[in-house]
Amino acid sequence: MKITVEAGSCIAAGVCVGMAPDHFDQDDEDGIVLLLDDAPAPDSEAAVRTAAEACPVRAIRLSE
């Protein structure tokens, strides 16, 4: 799996950080998503999928 984010679409809800903190963080200044790791290990994929699905603006994209 590969993760990409559309930072321009992000509204700084922070849901992704709460669900997959090893992969997402928020910029200190404006709260916009920061991608920490674009290739999750298999044991992290479920959390990343959940975070992507929970994003209110679908700013997180997953590809296989």
Buried (B, 14 or more C-beta within 10 A) or exposed (E): BEBEBEEEEBEEBBBBBEBBEEBBBBEEEEBBBBBEEEEBEEEBBEBBBBBBEBBEEEBBEBEE
